Amino acid sequence: MNQVKRALVIGGAGGMGAAGVKSLVKAGWQVTIADLSEPDVDLGSAAFFKTDVSSDADLRAAVEGSVKILGGLDAVWNNAGVCLLGNAETMKVEDFDKSYLVNVRANAILARLVVPHLRTAGGGSILFTASGAGVFIAPGVMPYGVSKAALVAMTRHLALEYGKCGIRVNALCPGWIDTKFNTPSWELFGGRETFLEKVPASIPLGRMGTVEEMGDFVRFILSPEASFMTGQALTMDGGESLRAGATR
Ligand SMILES: NC(=O)c1ccc[n+]([C@@H]2O[C@H](COP(=O)([O-])OP(=O)(O)OC[C@H]3O[C@@H](n4cnc5c(N)ncnc54)[C@H](O)[C@@H]3O)[C@@H](O)[C@H]2O)c1
């Protein structure tokens, strides 16, 4: 008989994270959520941990609390991130530092905390949300793009290091997904309506992705169905990267 799988989803209260939690719960997983704020609706999770990923202590409490409540962990997904913009001259230096803290360092600390538990479980899956901007170069997003590229590199290091323990590590690299995370980006186009008039036309599939599409993909990546996939930057962008830079 298959054992019930257990996951911690960080940044799981909203957007893609919440959709991933829903998809996992629907498939019978036991899930805990860590986030800055509680979900607006009941997602069926076993517990919520108020967490800022830039705090090592918060991350530790979420991981150790989840292990205690679920009896162990088989998968961890960190979807929390920050998007700060600019080029070498226009960016704020503190934004560059914050991008590193939230998008890179927090994931390194998280891996350090969860690897021993996944090893105890006989293996498992770690997923970080990186970005298409971490794989393909776009103008005006240096703090964000550089930090997400570093996260993709860290994904590969971890996958190489811990494959022998049965631990798979992958990076999700979304294109435009319809969440509130993009509100500042829409403003750069003059608002959401103008964005929708201009951008989807240059995406081969002609639209933004939905959180449900991402949630179901994440459930697949975390599950044993994806048991031979590790160290990958998994792009989900409607084909936008086929003409990288065209919309950004
Ligand atoms: N939406 C997109 O188009 C897109 C594209 C590429 C990459 N991403 C990445 O996806 C992630 C954002 O996901 P989303 O689009 O579903 O956004 P979202 O804003 O809808 O959800 C993000 C969730 O993370 C939580 N969160 C934010 N900062 C946190 C922190 N410091 N500690 C703990 N929780 C925190 C938020 O409260 C929220 O519940 C980021 O890592 C971002 O870089 C998004």
The ligand as a Tripos MOL2 file, in Angstrom:
@<TRIPOS>MOLECULE
LIG
   44    48     1     0     0
SMALL
NO_CHARGES

@<TRIPOS>ATOM
      1 N1          3.6710   35.1260  -11.3020 N.am      1 LIG1
      2 C1          4.6260   35.1190  -12.2140 C.2       1 LIG1
      3 O1          4.4120   35.5200  -13.3800 O.2       1 LIG1
      4 C2          5.9960   34.6110  -11.8670 C.ar      1 LIG1
      5 C3          6.9100   34.4410  -12.9160 C.ar      1 LIG1
      6 C4          8.1820   33.9540  -12.6060 C.ar      1 LIG1
      7 C5          8.4960   33.6270  -11.2950 C.ar      1 LIG1
      8 N2          7.5780   33.8150  -10.3070 N.ar      1 LIG1
      9 C6          7.9790   33.4630   -8.9430 C.3       1 LIG1
     10 O2          6.8560   32.9110   -8.2710 O.3       1 LIG1
     11 C7          6.8890   33.2960   -6.8980 C.3       1 LIG1
     12 C8          5.6610   34.1110   -6.5660 C.3       1 LIG1
     13 O3          4.5280   33.3120   -6.7100 O.3       1 LIG1
     14 P1          3.1370   33.8800   -7.2340 P.3       1 LIG1
     15 O4          3.3270   34.4260   -8.5910 O.co2     1 LIG1
     16 O5          2.1360   32.8130   -7.0000 O.co2     1 LIG1
     17 O6          2.9010   35.1540   -6.2900 O.3       1 LIG1
     18 P2          1.8690   35.4890   -5.1320 P.3       1 LIG1
     19 O7          2.2900   36.8510   -4.6790 O.co2     1 LIG1
     20 O8          0.4580   35.2940   -5.5910 O.co2     1 LIG1
     21 O9          2.1790   34.3940   -4.0270 O.3       1 LIG1
     22 C9          3.3830   34.4040   -3.3080 C.3       1 LIG1
     23 C10         3.1320   33.8890   -1.8940 C.3       1 LIG1
     24 O10         4.3790   33.9520   -1.1980 O.3       1 LIG1
     25 C11         4.2050   34.6440    0.0240 C.3       1 LIG1
     26 N3          5.4490   35.3310    0.3650 N.ar      1 LIG1
     27 C12         6.0000   36.4020   -0.2610 C.ar      1 LIG1
     28 N4          7.1340   36.7720    0.3560 N.ar      1 LIG1
     29 C13         7.3160   35.9060    1.3890 C.ar      1 LIG1
     30 C14         8.3110   35.7770    2.4010 C.ar      1 LIG1
     31 N5          9.3370   36.6340    2.5010 N.pl3     1 LIG1
     32 N6          8.1820   34.7680    3.2940 N.ar      1 LIG1
     33 C15         7.1320   33.9110    3.2270 C.ar      1 LIG1
     34 N7          6.1490   33.9970    2.3070 N.ar      1 LIG1
     35 C16         6.2400   34.9850    1.3960 C.ar      1 LIG1
     36 C17         3.0390   35.5970   -0.2200 C.3       1 LIG1
     37 O11         2.4000   35.9780    0.9920 O.3       1 LIG1
     38 C18         2.1410   34.7730   -1.1400 C.3       1 LIG1
     39 O12         1.2380   33.9560   -0.4250 O.3       1 LIG1
     40 C19         8.1650   34.1180   -6.7150 C.3       1 LIG1
     41 O13         9.2020   33.2810   -6.2850 O.3       1 LIG1
     42 C20         8.4060   34.6500   -8.1100 C.3       1 LIG1
     43 O14         9.7490   34.9980   -8.3130 O.3       1 LIG1
     44 C21         6.3460   34.3040  -10.5640 C.ar      1 LIG1
@<TRIPOS>BOND
     1     1     2 1
     2     2     3 2
     3     2     4 1
     4     4     5 ar
     5     4    44 ar
     6     5     6 ar
     7     6     7 ar
     8     7     8 ar
     9     8     9 1
    10     8    44 ar
    11     9    10 1
    12     9    42 1
    13    10    11 1
    14    11    12 1
    15    11    40 1
    16    12    13 1
    17    13    14 1
    18    14    15 2
    19    14    16 1
    20    14    17 1
    21    17    18 1
    22    18    19 2
    23    18    20 1
    24    18    21 1
    25    21    22 1
    26    22    23 1
    27    23    24 1
    28    23    38 1
    29    24    25 1
    30    25    26 1
    31    25    36 1
    32    26    27 ar
    33    26    35 ar
    34    27    28 ar
    35    28    29 ar
    36    29    30 ar
    37    29    35 ar
    38    30    31 1
    39    30    32 ar
    40    32    33 ar
    41    33    34 ar
    42    34    35 ar
    43    36    37 1
    44    36    38 1
    45    38    39 1
    46    40    41 1
    47    40    42 1
    48    42    43 1
@<TRIPOS>SUBSTRUCTURE
     1 LIG1         1 GROUP 0 **** ****
